[in-house]
Amino acid sequence: MIKKQLIFLIAIVFSINALGQSKQLTIKEKVKLYPTKEIVSPYHNDWTQAHYKKRIAYFENEPLEFGDIVFIGNSITEKGKNWTGKFNVAHIRNRGIAGDVTDGVLKRLNEIVYFKPKAVFILIGINDLFNNHHEEAGGNLKYYKIVPSTDYVGENILKIAKLIHNKSPETKIYVQTVLPTRRKYLKEDVLSVNKIIKKNEAKGYYNVIDLYSQFVDSNGDLIKELTVDGVHLSDKGYQKWVEIEKSLIEGL
């Protein structure tokens, strides 16, 4: 009996050590798994280029673990912070980067597919559309000559899902429709991208979660109490997001 207990304890210690070691990546692995170029996407502005590098450095130090649930996106995802705490479900990891665009996500999928997550939840595209309206959004064309069209954004989202599916076929992929905003110049483009997202679901690489329909008011705006600035979510907005997806995530 004592011998069996000792073997059991040794097995637990070994498992804990193995888990700790799984988070220690070599320099070669980091080079393969994370973007290293100075400018990852021509659609990143100055601030995003700097912030992107900081977030990638953080991801390198806190890599995913096999079988995690991963939320991928931009500031709307990043500002959600502790998604495990929000859903009260273990091993939900935040891979949001403020200011990121579909190109930026495509460049950082190696980590995702390497660790074979149980599921990924993708919400991306609004910053691409801001670039499409750089003058209204107060931006500039310092780094790019051609702004991304809604077709380009929709196809990039399909590419993201397809790449994950092909390299990690057991991963369940959920694409969330782009949230509505209270910026009038973005309304039609958001609808166009979401139409593409829904159409491409038929290709079989992902399932759609229609957040847009749950967050939009009768005027086509993001519900006022769910946002802090017309784009980003308030605490109530995040609570709403959790309510929509909690049963799905608990069932994974």
Secondary structure, DSSP 8 states (H G I E B T S, - for coil): -HHHHHHHHHHHHHHHHHHHHHT---HHHHHHHS---S-S-TT--HHHHHHHHHHHHHHHHS---TT-EEEEESHHHHTT--HHHHHT-SSEEEEE-TT--HHHHHTT-HHHHHT--SEEEEE--HHHHHHHTTTTTT---SS-SS---HHHHHHHHHHHHHHHHHH-TTSEEEEE-----S-GGGHHHHHHHHHHHHHHGGGSS-EEE-HHHHHB-TTSSB-GGGBSSSSSB-HHHHHHHHHHHHHHHHT-
